[in-house]
Amino acid sequence: ANNAANYGARVGSVHQQGPASAAYNAAQQSTAYASVGEYSVSVSGGGFPGAQINVQVDWSVPNLMGGLLSFIGGDSSDADIKGMAMSVFRQEGW
């Protein structure tokens, strides 16, 4: 998720036309390579040189250890593990 957010923001920062769309597509493509979990990409900002391109990737992966923890007295919750990664780049321009 961190790599996808960074890659998306970097790609968006160098595009002069449609930086938010380019950032979204790059981040979405990067998450497609992850074999486990679900990922959601959102992008904001951009539009003029110096503007911030904000890319956020929300992620959720299954808790594979939850069932095993019950054997040693831990919480046997099978809830997914969730988080968020965010990256901000400034749009380049001339």
Secondary structure, 3 states (H helix, E strand, C coil): CHHHHHHHHHHHHHCCCCHHHHHHHHHHHHHCCCCCCEEEEEEEECCCCCCEEEEEEEEEECCCCHHHHHHHCCCCCCCCEEEEEEEEEECCCC
